[in-house]
Amino acid sequence: MQHFAMFGYYMLVHVCSCMLLLDREVISSLSLLQHGRTPKGETSEQIILPRLVTSKLLHRQQLHGHGSASEVSSVVDENLGQKHLNGHKDTFVYRVFASTWNVGGIAPSDDLDLEDWLDTRASTWDIYVLGFQEIVPLNARNVLGPTKNGISAKWNSLIGEALNKKERKEGAKLTQESTNSSALEGTVQGEGFRCIRSKQMVGIFTSVWVRSSLKQFIHHLDVSCIGSGIMGCLGNKGSVSIRFVLHQTSFCFVCCHLASGGKEGDVLLRNLDVTDILSRTWFPGGSTQELPEKILDHDQVVLLGDLNYRISLEEAETRSLVKAKNWAILLENDQLLFEFSRGRHFEGWQEGLITFSPTYKYHPNSDQYYWCFDAARGEKKRAPAWCDRILWRGKGLKQVQYETCNYKLSDHRPVRAVFHAECDVSEGAEVNGQNPH
């Protein structure tokens, strides 16, 4: 294992030298990381990324943008019934729950209750798409070493427990009322939720769950991972995308963790990350059925994650406005909304109206932002920002809910959205014993 690690390390240095023409300072930094030594108060990303900005920008100049941005829309009306499209296709409307959460490298406890986050007590949805960032710390060992799947498996176990808790209770009640085991089996299997696909890339983790009764209508399930971190290719930043076709409508869910930092020029790296992810993500096409191969080719797309866009104001002014809860002025200076208005990188994308507090940076296990506390020596007191966002695009996809959730596990708050998604179904087809309207 030691020889393998050394081999990987020297290959990494070789790639850096040849592809990016790194100077001695960068290679020296990589050597420090390989031996587990970093200057006090600095992370691996803080050491390497600033020295790779120029190379990263040059590397991505060959990529092309995707036109101008659409205007930011407000939340649409919830009154979305099933409707008939035309003489050849019918439509079913499904309820999709999507959420993003940067958990800051903190492993969940065995008794962590996710029911409030997943809104299982108030409502149940048809599809759950859950995107995480930093499920493991982004240190050199995790970025360069093998993927640790134990943490993602634990998150999936907790998710499954929360989603199926209600069904288990109903099944237990049925057991008391009836000795008909086949009825019990049908209830539990028909109404429960199953994970159809999950995928981890370093700290990015995407997990998709659907009602068991929907699984038979889902096909062409694929995943694509893009690393856009150190050297423009490592997985400390990037995306994990999962796509599938439900009936005759294609979906793509993109979980991202974009370049961090609040310095001038960091927003450009975030824009380049988005362009990189949209350009490089690829799914296999079908030999007998035409299938979308790129993210933007899908009928309906949701992009969520720690997009890391900040507020372009002096930190003192930002903090003052946050204290006053003056979201209007803060949002006028939000970098992502500014990119929307410039019309260069987010053509066709929409975002719901933001009515919640900035999602970053909180002190863990507290409602206080980090700058309210005395930071450790050399540690930055980062100003609050709406880093965690959910965007969408596509005909027939309507957002009906957009909010944050008060889980205090990490320095980020999870953000969640609910969509009504129209799916094309062959004329006269039955789904779960019902005909579409």
C-alpha positions as CSV (number, residue, x, y, z in Angstrom):
1,M,0.0,0.0,0.0
2,Q,2.9,2.3,0.8
3,H,4.5,1.7,-2.6
4,F,1.2,2.3,-4.3
5,A,0.7,5.6,-2.4
6,M,4.3,6.7,-3.4
7,F,3.7,5.8,-7.0
8,G,0.4,7.8,-7.0
9,Y,2.2,10.7,-5.5
10,Y,5.0,10.8,-8.0
11,M,2.5,10.3,-10.9
12,L,0.6,13.3,-9.5
13,V,3.8,15.5,-9.5
14,H,4.6,14.3,-13.0
15,V,1.1,15.3,-14.3
16,C,1.4,18.7,-12.5
17,S,4.8,19.3,-14.1
18,C,3.9,18.3,-17.7
19,M,0.3,19.5,-18.0
20,L,0.2,22.6,-15.9
21,L,3.9,23.7,-15.9
22,L,3.9,24.0,-12.1
23,D,6.7,25.8,-10.4
24,R,8.9,24.5,-7.6
25,E,6.7,26.1,-5.0
26,V,3.6,24.0,-6.0
27,I,5.6,20.8,-6.1
28,S,7.0,21.6,-2.7
29,S,3.4,22.1,-1.4
30,L,2.4,18.7,-2.8
31,S,5.4,17.2,-1.0
32,L,4.2,18.7,2.2
33,L,0.7,17.2,1.7
34,Q,2.1,13.8,0.8
35,H,3.9,13.7,4.1
36,G,0.8,15.0,6.0
37,R,2.4,18.4,6.9
38,T,0.8,21.7,6.2
39,P,1.5,25.2,7.7
40,K,-0.4,25.9,10.8
41,G,-3.9,27.1,10.2
42,E,-3.9,26.2,6.5
43,T,-5.8,23.5,4.7
44,S,-4.5,21.5,1.7
45,E,-6.8,23.6,-0.5
46,Q,-5.5,26.9,0.9
47,I,-2.0,25.8,0.1
48,I,-2.4,24.5,-3.5
49,L,-5.4,26.2,-5.1
50,P,-4.1,29.8,-5.0
51,R,-0.9,28.7,-6.7
52,L,-2.8,26.9,-9.4
53,V,-5.3,29.6,-10.3
54,T,-3.4,30.7,-13.4
55,S,-2.8,27.2,-14.7
56,K,-6.5,26.3,-14.0
57,L,-7.7,29.3,-16.0
58,L,-5.4,28.5,-18.9
59,H,-6.5,24.9,-18.9
60,R,-10.1,25.9,-19.2
61,Q,-9.9,28.6,-21.8
62,Q,-10.7,25.9,-24.4
63,L,-14.1,25.4,-22.8
64,H,-17.1,27.3,-24.1
65,G,-19.9,29.0,-22.2
66,H,-23.6,28.4,-22.5
67,G,-25.0,31.8,-23.4
68,S,-27.0,34.3,-21.4
69,A,-28.9,33.8,-18.1
70,S,-32.6,33.7,-17.7
71,E,-34.2,36.0,-15.2
72,V,-34.6,34.8,-11.6
73,S,-38.2,33.7,-11.1
74,S,-40.3,33.6,-8.0
75,V,-42.0,30.5,-6.7
76,V,-44.8,29.4,-9.0
77,D,-48.4,28.5,-8.1
78,E,-48.9,25.1,-6.5
79,N,-52.1,24.3,-8.4
80,L,-50.6,22.0,-10.9
81,G,-53.0,19.2,-11.8
82,Q,-52.5,16.4,-14.2
83,K,-53.4,17.3,-17.8
84,H,-53.7,15.9,-21.3
85,L,-51.0,17.1,-23.6
86,N,-52.0,15.9,-27.1
87,G,-53.5,13.1,-29.0
88,H,-50.4,10.9,-28.7
89,K,-49.2,11.4,-25.1
90,D,-50.6,11.8,-21.7
91,T,-49.0,13.3,-18.6
92,F,-48.5,12.4,-15.0
93,V,-47.3,14.9,-12.5
94,Y,-44.9,13.7,-9.9
95,R,-43.7,15.4,-6.7
96,V,-39.9,15.7,-6.5
97,F,-38.0,16.7,-3.3
98,A,-34.5,17.9,-3.8
99,S,-32.0,19.1,-1.2
100,T,-28.4,20.0,-0.8
101,W,-26.3,19.9,2.4
102,N,-22.6,20.6,3.0
103,V,-22.0,18.6,6.2
104,G,-18.5,19.9,6.8
105,G,-16.7,16.6,7.0
106,I,-18.7,15.6,10.1
107,A,-20.0,12.0,10.2
108,P,-23.6,11.6,11.3
109,S,-24.4,10.1,14.6
110,D,-26.2,6.7,14.7
111,D,-29.4,8.4,16.1
112,L,-29.5,11.4,13.8
113,D,-33.1,12.0,12.9
114,L,-33.6,13.2,9.3
115,E,-37.4,13.3,9.3
116,D,-37.6,17.1,9.7
117,W,-35.1,17.6,6.8
118,L,-36.9,15.2,4.5
119,D,-40.3,16.6,5.6
120,T,-41.7,13.1,6.0
121,R,-44.1,14.0,8.8
122,A,-45.9,16.8,6.9
123,S,-45.7,15.4,3.4
124,T,-44.4,12.5,1.3
125,W,-43.1,13.0,-2.2
126,D,-42.6,10.6,-5.1
127,I,-38.9,11.2,-5.7
128,Y,-36.1,12.3,-3.3
129,V,-32.8,13.7,-4.7
130,L,-30.3,14.4,-2.0
131,G,-26.9,16.0,-2.6
132,F,-24.1,16.2,0.0
133,Q,-20.8,18.0,0.0
134,E,-17.9,17.2,2.3
135,I,-19.2,14.0,3.7
136,V,-15.5,13.4,4.4
137,P,-12.9,16.0,5.3
138,L,-11.2,17.4,2.2
139,N,-7.7,16.6,3.3
140,A,-4.9,15.2,1.0
141,R,-5.5,11.6,2.1
142,N,-9.2,11.7,1.2
143,V,-8.6,13.6,-2.1
144,L,-5.7,11.4,-3.3
145,G,-6.5,8.1,-1.7
146,P,-9.3,5.5,-2.2
147,T,-12.9,6.5,-1.6
148,K,-14.2,5.7,1.9
149,N,-17.7,4.3,1.3
150,G,-18.6,3.7,4.9
151,I,-19.8,7.3,5.5
152,S,-22.0,7.3,2.4
153,A,-23.5,4.0,3.4
154,K,-24.3,5.4,6.8
155,W,-26.0,8.4,5.3
156,N,-28.0,6.1,3.0
157,S,-29.0,4.0,6.0
158,L,-30.3,7.1,7.9
159,I,-32.2,8.3,4.9
160,G,-33.9,5.0,4.3
161,E,-34.8,4.8,7.9
162,A,-36.4,8.2,7.8
163,L,-38.3,7.7,4.5
164,N,-39.7,4.3,5.4
165,K,-40.5,5.0,9.1
166,K,-44.1,5.9,8.3
167,E,-44.5,2.8,6.2
168,R,-43.1,0.5,8.9
169,K,-45.6,2.0,11.4
170,E,-48.5,1.4,9.0
171,G,-47.2,-2.1,8.4
172,A,-47.0,-2.8,12.1
173,K,-50.6,-1.6,12.5
174,L,-51.8,-3.8,9.7
175,T,-50.0,-6.8,11.3
176,Q,-52.1,-6.2,14.5
177,E,-55.3,-5.9,12.6
178,S,-54.9,-8.7,10.1
179,T,-53.2,-12.0,9.7
180,N,-53.1,-11.6,5.9
181,S,-49.3,-11.6,5.3
182,S,-49.7,-10.9,1.6
183,A,-51.6,-7.7,2.3
184,L,-48.8,-6.6,4.7
185,E,-46.2,-7.4,2.1
186,G,-48.0,-5.4,-0.6
187,T,-48.4,-2.4,1.7
188,V,-44.8,-2.2,2.7
189,Q,-43.3,-2.9,-0.7
190,G,-45.8,-0.8,-2.6
191,E,-45.5,2.4,-0.5
192,G,-42.0,2.2,0.7
193,F,-39.0,4.1,-0.8
194,R,-36.0,2.5,-2.4
195,C,-32.6,3.9,-3.3
196,I,-32.2,3.5,-7.1
197,R,-28.7,5.0,-7.3
198,S,-26.1,6.6,-5.1
199,K,-22.6,7.7,-5.9
200,Q,-19.7,9.2,-4.0
201,M,-16.7,11.2,-5.3
202,V,-14.4,12.2,-2.5
203,G,-16.8,14.4,-0.4
204,I,-19.6,14.8,-3.0
205,F,-22.4,12.3,-2.6
206,T,-25.7,12.0,-4.5
207,S,-28.5,9.7,-3.5
208,V,-31.8,9.2,-5.4
209,W,-34.8,7.5,-3.8
210,V,-38.2,6.7,-5.4
211,R,-41.4,5.1,-4.3
212,S,-41.1,1.4,-4.9
213,S,-44.1,1.4,-7.2
214,L,-42.3,3.8,-9.5
215,K,-39.2,1.8,-9.9
216,Q,-40.6,-0.3,-12.8
217,F,-41.2,2.9,-14.9
218,I,-37.6,4.1,-14.5
219,H,-35.0,3.1,-17.1
220,H,-31.6,4.2,-18.5
221,L,-30.2,5.0,-15.1
222,D,-26.6,6.4,-15.3
223,V,-24.1,8.4,-13.3
224,S,-21.3,10.7,-14.4
225,C,-18.6,12.2,-12.1
226,I,-16.5,15.3,-13.0
227,G,-13.5,16.4,-10.8
228,S,-12.7,20.1,-11.2
229,G,-10.7,20.7,-8.0
230,I,-6.9,20.6,-7.7
231,M,-5.2,20.7,-11.1
232,G,-8.7,21.1,-12.6
233,C,-9.4,17.4,-12.3
234,L,-9.2,16.1,-8.7
235,G,-12.5,15.3,-6.9
236,N,-12.2,17.8,-4.0
237,K,-14.5,19.9,-6.1
238,G,-16.7,19.0,-9.1
239,S,-20.0,17.2,-9.6
240,V,-21.8,13.9,-9.3
241,S,-24.7,13.7,-11.8
242,I,-27.4,11.0,-11.9
243,R,-29.8,10.7,-14.8
244,F,-32.8,8.5,-15.6
245,V,-35.8,8.3,-17.8
246,L,-39.2,8.1,-16.1
247,H,-41.8,6.9,-18.5
248,Q,-40.8,9.0,-21.6
249,T,-39.3,12.0,-19.8
250,S,-35.6,12.3,-19.1
251,F,-34.3,13.8,-15.8
252,C,-30.8,14.8,-14.8
253,F,-29.8,15.8,-11.2
254,V,-26.4,17.5,-10.8
255,C,-24.8,17.8,-7.3
256,C,-22.0,20.3,-7.3
257,H,-19.3,21.6,-5.1
258,L,-17.7,24.6,-6.8
259,A,-14.5,26.6,-6.1
260,S,-14.5,28.3,-2.7
261,G,-13.1,31.6,-1.6
262,G,-14.2,35.2,-1.2
263,K,-11.3,36.9,-2.9
264,E,-11.5,38.9,-6.1
265,G,-11.3,36.4,-9.0
266,D,-12.7,33.5,-7.1
267,V,-16.1,34.0,-8.7
268,L,-14.5,33.4,-12.1
269,L,-13.3,30.0,-10.9
270,R,-16.8,29.1,-9.9
271,N,-18.1,30.2,-13.3
272,L,-15.5,28.1,-15.0
273,D,-16.4,25.1,-12.8
274,V,-20.0,25.3,-14.0
275,T,-18.9,25.5,-17.6
276,D,-16.5,22.6,-17.0
277,I,-19.2,20.4,-15.5
278,L,-21.7,21.1,-18.3
279,S,-19.1,20.5,-21.0
280,R,-17.5,17.4,-19.6
281,T,-20.4,15.5,-18.1
282,W,-21.5,12.7,-20.5
283,F,-24.0,9.8,-20.4
284,P,-24.2,6.9,-22.8
285,G,-26.6,7.2,-25.6
286,G,-28.9,4.4,-26.6
287,S,-28.5,2.2,-29.7
288,T,-32.2,1.6,-30.1
289,Q,-33.6,4.7,-28.4
290,E,-32.4,8.3,-28.7
291,L,-31.1,9.3,-25.3
292,P,-29.6,12.6,-24.1
293,E,-25.9,12.4,-23.6
294,K,-25.2,15.9,-22.1
295,I,-26.8,17.6,-19.0
296,L,-28.5,20.3,-21.0
297,D,-30.0,17.7,-23.4
298,H,-32.3,16.3,-20.8
299,D,-36.0,17.3,-20.5
300,Q,-35.7,18.4,-16.9
301,V,-32.6,19.3,-15.0
302,V,-32.0,20.2,-11.3
303,L,-28.6,21.5,-10.3
304,L,-27.9,21.8,-6.6
305,G,-25.0,22.0,-4.2
306,D,-22.6,24.2,-2.4
307,L,-22.1,26.6,-5.3
308,N,-20.0,28.8,-3.1
309,Y,-21.1,32.2,-4.6
310,R,-20.6,35.0,-2.1
311,I,-21.8,38.5,-1.5
312,S,-19.8,41.2,-3.2
313,L,-19.7,43.7,-0.3
314,E,-17.1,44.5,2.4
315,E,-17.3,42.0,5.1
316,A,-18.2,44.5,7.8
317,E,-21.1,45.8,5.7
318,T,-22.3,42.3,5.0
319,R,-22.3,41.5,8.7
320,S,-24.2,44.6,9.5
321,L,-26.9,43.9,6.9
322,V,-27.2,40.3,8.1
323,K,-27.8,41.5,11.6
324,A,-30.5,43.8,10.3
325,K,-31.9,40.9,8.2
326,N,-31.8,43.2,5.2
327,W,-32.0,40.5,2.6
328,A,-32.9,42.8,-0.2
329,I,-29.6,44.7,-0.3
330,L,-27.6,41.6,0.3
331,L,-29.3,39.8,-2.6
332,E,-28.7,42.8,-4.9
333,N,-25.0,42.0,-4.3
334,D,-25.2,38.2,-4.5
335,Q,-22.7,36.9,-7.0
336,L,-24.9,34.2,-8.4
337,L,-27.8,36.5,-9.1
338,F,-25.3,39.0,-10.6
339,E,-24.1,36.2,-13.0
340,F,-27.8,35.6,-13.9
341,S,-28.2,39.2,-14.8
342,R,-25.0,39.4,-16.8
343,G,-26.4,36.6,-19.0
344,R,-23.2,34.6,-19.7
345,H,-23.2,31.3,-17.8
346,F,-26.8,30.4,-16.8
347,E,-28.9,30.5,-19.9
348,G,-32.3,28.8,-19.3
349,W,-31.7,28.3,-15.6
350,Q,-34.1,29.5,-12.9
351,E,-34.0,29.8,-9.2
352,G,-36.8,30.3,-6.7
353,L,-37.2,33.5,-4.6
354,I,-34.8,33.5,-1.7
355,T,-36.6,34.4,1.5
356,F,-34.3,32.6,4.0
357,S,-31.2,33.6,5.9
358,P,-27.7,33.1,4.4
359,T,-26.8,29.4,4.7
360,Y,-23.1,29.9,5.5
361,K,-21.0,30.2,7.7
362,Y,-22.5,29.1,11.0
363,H,-20.7,27.9,14.1
364,P,-21.5,24.2,14.3
365,N,-24.3,23.3,16.8
366,S,-25.3,27.0,17.0
367,D,-27.7,29.5,15.4
368,Q,-24.9,32.1,15.4
369,Y,-22.7,32.9,12.4
370,Y,-19.1,32.1,12.8
371,W,-17.9,35.7,13.0
372,C,-19.8,36.1,16.3
373,F,-17.2,33.9,17.9
374,D,-13.5,34.3,18.6
375,A,-11.8,32.5,15.8
376,A,-8.6,30.4,16.3
377,R,-5.4,32.2,15.5
378,G,-4.9,32.6,11.8
379,E,-8.5,31.4,11.0
380,K,-10.7,33.7,8.9
381,K,-14.1,34.9,10.1
382,R,-15.9,34.4,6.8
383,A,-18.8,36.7,6.1
384,P,-22.3,35.0,5.7
385,A,-23.4,34.1,2.2
386,W,-26.0,32.0,0.3
387,C,-23.5,29.4,-0.8
388,D,-26.1,26.5,-1.0
389,R,-28.5,26.8,-3.9
390,I,-30.9,24.9,-6.1
391,L,-31.4,25.8,-9.8
392,W,-33.6,24.1,-12.4
393,R,-34.5,24.2,-16.1
394,G,-36.8,22.3,-18.5
395,K,-40.4,22.3,-19.7
396,G,-42.9,20.8,-17.3
397,L,-40.7,21.4,-14.2
398,K,-42.2,23.8,-11.7
399,Q,-40.8,24.7,-8.3
400,V,-43.4,25.1,-5.5
401,Q,-41.2,25.3,-2.4
402,Y,-37.7,26.7,-1.7
403,E,-36.4,27.0,1.9
404,T,-33.7,26.2,4.3
405,C,-33.9,23.7,7.2
406,N,-32.6,24.2,10.7
407,Y,-30.1,21.4,11.1
408,K,-27.0,22.5,13.0
409,L,-24.6,19.6,12.3
410,S,-22.1,21.7,10.2
411,D,-21.3,25.3,9.3
412,H,-23.9,25.1,6.4
413,R,-27.6,24.9,6.6
414,P,-29.3,22.4,4.3
415,V,-31.5,23.9,1.5
416,R,-34.5,22.1,0.0
417,A,-36.9,22.5,-2.8
418,V,-40.0,20.8,-4.0
419,F,-41.0,20.5,-7.7
420,H,-44.0,19.3,-9.7
421,A,-42.6,17.4,-12.6
422,E,-44.7,16.6,-15.7
423,C,-43.9,13.2,-17.3
424,D,-44.9,12.1,-20.7
425,V,-46.7,8.7,-20.7
426,S,-47.9,6.6,-23.6
427,E,-51.5,7.3,-24.4
428,G,-53.9,5.1,-22.4
429,A,-51.1,3.8,-20.1
430,E,-51.9,3.1,-16.5
431,V,-49.7,4.0,-13.6
432,N,-50.4,2.5,-10.3
433,G,-53.9,1.6,-11.5
434,Q,-54.7,5.2,-12.5
435,N,-55.1,6.8,-15.9
436,P,-53.6,10.3,-16.5
437,H,-56.0,13.2,-17.0
